[in-house]
């Protein structure tokens, strides 16, 4: 009897466990969610209210700018070298210093040329005296015209030889072709220089040129005298420059137009070779209507924005003008004083009730 009772108890426990498991798998009804669903279903779609941000349209100055990259290049730059060969006997510049046009920078040995010049100049007085005497004798018919012409030719030849030697002496002098900053020298006194020997570089850093290129679609917008601003990494200031020249044709490989602008750089604060970010103004539009780009909804090839009117959203088709980094010009579809909705645009529908959280 005790054995049967024991098995009965075991069976009852097993049935209870199985029953509890089955009950736990049956879906339960959430009374709170059920009540919320009834409220939502009972509220008509056109009565639902959306909280949005809005902006009142006001006239503003809109600048159409092209953002491009460029680089600073020197106004003039040259690698200095001698025009003749010889031993360098003097270097007259400090590396990295500013030099003036015509300043003597270096010199090679010219002792043999100086000796030739001295010899020729010593003959000059005698040759001039011969011409004088022959001229006086010709007036007395004591010599022929041919004799006078011969000594005149000898004097002219002597003058030419002197000028030639002086020109060769000038070739032994290395002078600055323009004002600028001279770089690091690559030779020392005593070295033998030839016309291929690189002495140093000379750079004119005031003014500086800005080189850049614009896509061909903007080529007709840029003219001589166009103003631009640029900035340099690590510098907080914006710098102003002016276009002074452009290439005569579009580069067929890049489909861009190379352009150069000029910056005075009177304080020599900027160095050539720097990378620049350039803002090039195409046009300035006064009293423009401009809206945030996120307010526009593309719809089947049209641009739609929603106006806030009497507490409801009303769609309007617009026509775009120029575009900046964050705003788009509207040339048709909006008027000064209209209130446009700038948030929640993907949830908006015609006539949907809206409330304004924030208005600019």
Buried (B, 14 or more C-beta within 10 A) or exposed (E): EEEEEEEEEEEEEEEEEEEEEEEEEEEEEEEEEEEEEEEEEEEEEEEEEBEBBBBEBEEEEBEBBBEBEBBBBBBBBBEBBBEBBBEBBEBEBEEEEBBEEEBBBBBBBBEEBEEBBEEBEEBBEEBBEBBEBBEEBBEEEEBEEEBBEBBBEBBEEBEEBBEBBEEBBEBBBBBBEBBBBBBEBBBEEEEEBEEEBEBBBBBBBBBBBBEBBBEBEBBEBBEEEBEBBBBBEEEEEEBEBBBBEBEEEBEEEEEBBBBBBBBEBEEEEBBBEBEBBBBBBBEEBEEBBBBBEEBBBEEEEEBBBBBBEEEBBBBBEBEBBBEBEEBBBBEEBBEEEBBBBBBBBEEBEEEBEBEEEEEE
